[in-house]
Amino acid sequence: MVAALLVTAVVAPLSAAARPQIPAPPPAALPTLTAATLDRAYAANRANAEAAARMAAAHGDTHRAKADGELADPVRRLLAFDGRGTGEATEVLGDLARADRVAVLVPGSDTSLDTYPRFRATAEALHRQLTRTAPRDTRTAVVAWLGYRTPDTVSTTVLTTDRADEAAPALSEFIGRLHGIVGTGATVSLVCHSYGTVVCARAAAHLDVDDLVLIGSPGTGADTAAGLHTPARIWAARGKDDWVGDVPHVRTDLFGVTVGFGTDPVSPAFGARVFAAGEGGHSGYFTPGSVSLANLARIVLGDTAEVTRG
């Protein structure tokens, strides 16, 4: 049955129609990102999002116009914005310039500007948890990084590393620029969900991060944690009701295409630090009050001894 599924996924045409191209201006010209230029960058990206909203509305796409318009709100802090196509956005929650502990979230499939509020909600949940549990003298920030064209869940691209390979250089570049904003004293944790774990794994060897967290991962394309070639602490978790647990953790060549992502990151063979994620499903890792959210906050805050193991 698994073989039949893989064959169908590789050779069958996609049933979903291609997304229509939505007009939008090119990204805003930004200053070099530093703590001193953040406000200018935020203002430029909000203005760009507002222009994109007007263009989408004129095009008749009210859904995208609403999404762009929400990102143009004066309270939003956008490090990057591109309204073209499925869109990209990088948003900050908290005071990034003064943060001691920074979490960068990397989403999985089916994430775009059209579904961005769902992704932002995960960043908000983590930011609230960090704010509530951090020591009084610790300042935190969360960055929602939608900096790549995510695959559709029902597509051939979600079964290969192609989109992750395309995204990895952009993630590496972003983490490098992030360090130019927060300075040398801040710690950075990369929290990667679903297909986003493949992206993080492909970039791992070139990322200056303290922790690499894989949640709801279908695999990374590496056989072991050591195969990611990173000095970061590597964590992994999967909720009891996450359907990814039923996905075959294999990597095979099919009609000249490498399909699948190999070793299960929560298996002993992979060698990650496995932590408890509770009873939740694939979209439940950031649910307020959940075991997984509490553990994610502990990892970001450096309270590694307090992380409950899975």
C-alpha positions in Angstrom: 0.0 0.0 0.0 2.9 2.4 0.8 4.5 1.7 -2.5 1.2 2.4 -4.3 0.8 5.7 -2.4 4.3 6.8 -3.3 3.9 5.9 -7.0 0.6 7.8 -7.1 2.2 10.8 -5.5 5.1 10.9 -7.9 3.4 10.1 -11.2 -0.1 11.3 -10.8 -1.0 14.9 -11.9 -1.9 17.2 -9.1 -5.6 17.5 -8.5 -5.5 21.0 -7.2 -5.5 23.8 -9.6 -2.5 26.1 -9.7 -2.8 29.2 -7.6 -3.6 32.3 -9.6 -0.9 35.0 -9.6 -1.9 37.8 -7.3 -0.4 41.2 -8.2 1.8 42.9 -5.6 4.7 45.3 -5.6 8.3 44.0 -5.3 9.6 43.9 -1.7 10.5 47.2 -0.1 14.1 48.4 -0.2 15.4 48.0 3.3 18.3 49.4 5.3 20.9 46.9 6.6 19.1 45.3 9.5 20.5 46.3 12.9 18.9 47.2 16.2 19.1 50.9 15.1 17.3 50.3 11.8 14.5 48.0 12.9 11.8 50.7 13.1 12.6 51.9 9.6 12.4 48.3 8.3 9.1 47.7 10.1 7.6 50.9 8.6 8.8 50.1 5.1 7.4 46.6 5.1 4.1 47.7 6.6 3.8 50.3 3.7 4.6 47.5 1.2 1.9 45.3 2.7 -0.6 48.1 2.5 0.2 48.6 -1.2 -0.1 44.9 -1.7 -3.5 44.9 -0.1 -4.7 47.7 -2.4 -3.5 45.8 -5.5 -5.1 42.5 -4.3 -8.4 44.3 -3.7 -8.2 45.9 -7.2 -7.6 42.4 -8.6 -10.7 41.2 -6.8 -9.0 38.9 -4.3 -10.6 40.1 -1.1 -9.1 37.3 1.0 -5.6 38.2 0.1 -6.4 41.9 0.5 -7.6 41.2 4.0 -4.5 39.2 4.9 -2.2 41.9 3.5 -4.1 44.6 5.2 -3.8 42.9 8.6 0.0 42.7 8.2 0.0 46.5 7.4 -1.5 47.3 10.8 0.7 49.8 12.6 1.3 47.4 15.5 2.8 44.7 13.4 6.6 44.3 13.2 7.6 42.9 9.8 11.3 42.1 9.1 10.4 41.1 5.6 7.3 41.0 3.4 6.7 39.9 -0.2 3.1 39.8 -1.4 3.8 38.2 -4.7 2.5 34.7 -5.5 1.8 32.7 -2.4 3.7 35.3 -0.4 6.4 35.5 2.3 6.5 37.3 5.6 8.8 37.5 8.6 7.2 38.9 11.7 8.6 39.8 15.2 6.7 39.4 18.4 8.5 41.2 21.3 11.4 43.6 21.4 13.9 41.9 19.2 16.7 44.5 19.7 16.8 43.9 23.4 16.0 40.2 23.5 18.2 37.8 25.4 16.3 34.7 24.2 15.0 34.5 20.6 12.9 31.7 19.1 12.6 31.5 15.3 9.6 29.4 14.0 9.7 27.7 10.7 6.4 26.4 9.3 5.5 23.4 7.3 3.3 22.7 4.3 0.3 24.8 3.2 1.5 27.9 4.9 1.2 31.1 2.8 0.0 34.7 3.2 -3.5 33.3 2.8 -3.1 31.0 5.8 -0.7 33.2 7.7 -2.9 33.9 10.7 -2.8 30.2 11.6 1.0 30.3 11.6 1.1 33.6 13.5 -1.1 32.1 16.2 1.6 29.6 17.0 4.1 32.3 17.4 1.7 34.3 19.6 1.2 31.2 21.8 4.9 30.6 22.3 5.5 34.3 22.9 2.8 34.4 25.6 4.3 31.3 27.2 7.8 32.8 27.2 6.5 36.0 28.7 4.7 34.2 31.4 7.5 31.9 32.4 10.7 33.8 31.8 12.7 35.1 34.7 12.1 38.7 35.4 15.5 39.8 34.0 15.1 37.8 30.8 13.8 39.4 27.7 12.3 37.3 24.9 11.2 37.6 21.3 9.6 35.2 18.8 10.2 35.5 15.0 7.6 33.9 12.7 9.7 33.1 9.5 7.6 32.4 6.5 10.6 32.9 4.2 10.1 30.1 1.7 7.5 28.7 -0.7 6.0 25.9 1.3 4.7 22.7 -0.5 1.1 21.8 -0.6 0.2 18.8 1.6 -1.4 17.1 -1.3 1.5 17.3 -3.8 4.6 15.6 -5.0 6.8 18.3 -3.5 5.9 17.5 0.0 7.6 14.1 -0.4 11.0 15.4 -1.5 13.6 17.8 -0.1 13.4 20.0 -3.2 11.5 22.9 -1.5 13.7 22.5 1.5 16.9 22.7 -0.6 15.5 25.9 -2.2 14.7 27.4 1.3 17.8 26.4 3.2 20.1 29.3 1.8 17.4 31.9 2.7 17.1 30.5 6.2 20.8 30.5 6.7 21.0 34.1 5.4 18.2 35.2 7.7 19.8 33.7 10.8 23.0 35.4 10.0 21.2 38.8 9.7 19.4 38.1 12.9 22.6 37.9 14.8 23.5 41.3 13.5 20.3 42.6 15.2 20.4 40.8 18.6 24.1 40.8 19.2 26.5 38.2 20.6 24.8 37.8 24.0 21.5 36.5 22.8 20.7 32.8 22.3 18.7 31.6 19.3 16.5 28.6 19.2 15.1 27.3 15.9 11.7 25.7 16.3 10.7 23.7 13.1 7.3 22.1 12.5 6.4 19.4 10.0 8.0 20.0 6.6 9.8 22.9 8.2 11.9 20.4 10.0 13.3 19.3 6.6 14.1 22.9 5.8 15.9 23.4 9.1 17.8 20.1 8.6 19.0 21.1 5.1 20.3 24.4 6.5 21.5 23.1 9.9 25.3 22.9 9.1 25.3 26.6 8.2 23.2 27.9 11.1 24.5 29.6 14.2 21.8 28.5 16.6 21.9 27.1 20.1 18.9 24.7 19.8 17.3 23.0 16.9 13.8 21.7 17.7 12.0 19.3 15.4 8.3 18.8 16.1 5.9 16.7 14.1 8.7 15.8 11.7 8.4 13.4 8.8 12.1 13.0 8.9 15.0 15.2 8.0 16.8 13.5 5.1 19.6 12.6 7.5 20.0 9.2 9.1 21.1 10.6 12.5 21.3 13.8 14.4 25.0 13.8 14.0 24.4 13.8 10.2 23.0 17.3 10.5 26.5 18.5 11.3 25.6 21.2 13.8 26.9 21.9 17.3 23.3 22.9 18.3 21.4 20.8 20.8 18.9 18.8 18.7 15.5 18.1 20.1 12.6 16.2 18.7 9.0 15.5 19.8 5.8 14.1 18.4 2.3 14.2 19.9 0.5 10.9 20.5 -2.2 11.8 18.0 0.0 13.2 15.4 -0.7 11.5 12.1 3.0 11.9 11.1 3.7 8.9 13.3 1.9 6.7 10.7 3.9 8.0 7.8 6.6 5.5 6.7 10.0 6.9 7.8 11.8 5.7 4.7 13.9 7.3 1.9 13.9 5.5 -1.4 14.6 6.2 -5.1 11.5 6.1 -7.3 11.7 6.8 -11.0 14.9 8.7 -10.4 13.4 10.9 -7.6 14.4 10.4 -4.0 11.2 10.2 -2.0 10.8 10.3 1.8 13.0 11.6 4.6 14.5 8.6 6.4 15.0 8.0 10.1 12.2 9.0 12.5 13.7 11.9 14.6 12.0 10.6 17.8 13.5 7.2 17.4 16.6 6.1 19.4 18.4 5.5 16.2 18.3 9.2 15.3 19.9 10.3 18.5 18.0 13.6 19.3 16.9 14.7 22.7 13.3 13.5 22.7 10.9 15.5 24.8 7.3 15.0 25.8 4.6 16.4 23.5 1.5 15.1 25.2 -1.6 13.8 23.5 -1.9 16.4 20.8 -2.1 16.1 17.1 -0.1 17.5 14.2 -1.4 21.1 14.8 -1.4 20.9 18.6 2.2 21.6 19.6 1.4 25.3 20.5 -1.9 24.7 22.2 -2.0 26.9 25.4 -1.6 24.7 28.5 -0.1 21.8 26.6 2.9 19.7 27.6 4.6 20.5 24.3 4.2 24.3 24.6 5.6 24.2 28.1 8.6 22.2 27.0 9.2 24.4 24.0 9.4 27.4 26.2 11.8 25.6 28.6 14.1 24.8 25.7 14.0 28.4 24.4 14.7 29.8 27.9 17.6 27.4 28.4 15.9 25.5 31.2 16.9 22.2 29.7 17.0 20.3 33.0 13.3 21.1 33.4 12.2 19.7 30.0 10.1 16.6 30.5 11.4 13.7 28.3 9.4 11.7 25.9 
